Amino acid sequence: MMHMTFYWGKKVTLLFDFWKTDSWMSYALTLLACFIFSVFYQYMEDRRVRFKLLLKTNPSPQPVVVSSTMTAPLLYSKVQKSLSNPARFAGAILFGVNSAIGYLLMLAIMSFNGGVFVAVVAGLALGYLIFRTADDDVQIVVDNPCACA
């Protein structure tokens, strides 16, 4: 039966039916894998944000002022431009990979094992310390407060 509260123990099923731990060694390796995967998530998030900043070199088109009260055009055709731009396509791939990693980490935490929770949170914190705070002079503005964005 699946746990619905936090528990501490070496027996955990993580993400897949075949990923079960039954000894302290397999449990420790599972926690190490969760830790490394969490650090890698922060690395990928840093790469994605930096890649997004590189794409910002071409600012979005400004509306043309027709009069003091009206601007045109009301709609921009960004879909056609974004599908043909390889850099935006690569950014979308990075976003998809990073979202998948984030959701897998969330599902791992939903095993409700205390050790998995601590390993993931510690990995995220160490990854943030290593990769996300390296350049304090670079200000990164997150335009979407959603954790998976």
N, C-alpha and C positions, 0 to 999 in steps of 0.2 A: 504494500500500500504506500502511496506517496505521502510524504510528510507535508504538513501544512503549517508547521511552526519550526523555528530553528532548532536544530539538534546537533550535537557534537558526537562524532564517531567516525570510524574508518570505513564503514560500509556506506557507499554512495553510488548512485547511478547518475552519470553526468551526460546529458544531451542525447545519448543513444543507448539502446539496450545492451550493446556489446561493451560499452565503457562503464564497467562496474569494478569497484575496488573491494577487495576482500582481505587484504593484508596491509600492514603499515607501510610497506615499501611501495605498493601500487597506489596507496592513498597519498604518500609523499610525492610520487611522480605526477599524480594528477594535480596536486596543489602547485607543483612547480610549473606544469604546463599552463594552468590558469594564470599564474603570475606572469610568465613570459608572454602569453597571449595578451594580457592586459597592458604590459609595457609596449608591445607591438602595436596595440590599438592607439596608444598615445602618439607613437612615432608616425603612424599613418595619418592620424588627425593633423599632426603638425605639417606633414608633407602636403596634405590636401589644402590646408589653410594657406600655406606659402604658395602653392600652385595657383590658388584663387587670387592671391595678391598679385601674382605675375600677370594674370589675365586682366587685372584691373588697369593695366597700362593704356588700354583703349577704352576711354570712358563711354558710357552709354550716350546715345544721341540726345541732344537737347531739343525740346520742342521749338518749332519756328513760331516767333511772335507775329501774329497777323494784326492784332490791334491790342490796345491796352487791356481789354477785357476778355479776349479770346485767344487761345493758342491752338495750333494745329501741328501735326495730326493727333487725333485722340488715341489711336492705337498704333503700335509699332509692330512690324513684322519681324519678331525676334526668332520665331520658330524656324523659319527658312535659313536664317544666318547660323543659328546654333547647330543645326544638323549637318551643315557643310563645313563647319570649323573643327579641325581635328583637335585643337587645344581644348575646346569646350567639351568635346566628346571624351577626351582623356580625363577631364575634370569630373565628368559624370561617372566614368568608370571608377575613379578614386572614391567618389562619394558612395557609390554602390558597394564597393568592397569594404569601406569603413563602416557603413551602416550594417552590413552583414556581420562584421566582427562585433560591433556594439550589441546587436541583438543576440548573438550567440553568448556573449558575456552575460547579458541580462538573463538569458535562459539558464545559464550555468548557476547564477546566483539563486534562481528560482528552484534549485534543488533543495534549498533551505538548509544546506550543510554549513555550519559555522566556519569550518576551515576553508571551504571554497569561497565564502563571502569575504573572509579576511584576506585570502590570497589575491582575489580580484581587486579589492579596494587598495591593498598595498601595492599591487602592480600598477594600477592606475595612478596612484600618488607618486610612485617612483618614476614612472614614465612622464608624468607631468613635470616633475622636478628636472629630469634630464632633458626632455625635448621641448617642452612648451614654455619654459622660463629662461631659455638660453639668451635671448635678445631682449633685455628689458627696455631698450630704447625704441624697439619696434612696437608700435601700438597696433594690435589686431582688434578690429571691431567686428563682433559677431552680429550679423544682421538677423539671425533667427535664434531665439532663446531656447528652442527645442533641443533636448539633449542629444537627439539622434541626427541633428542637422549638421 
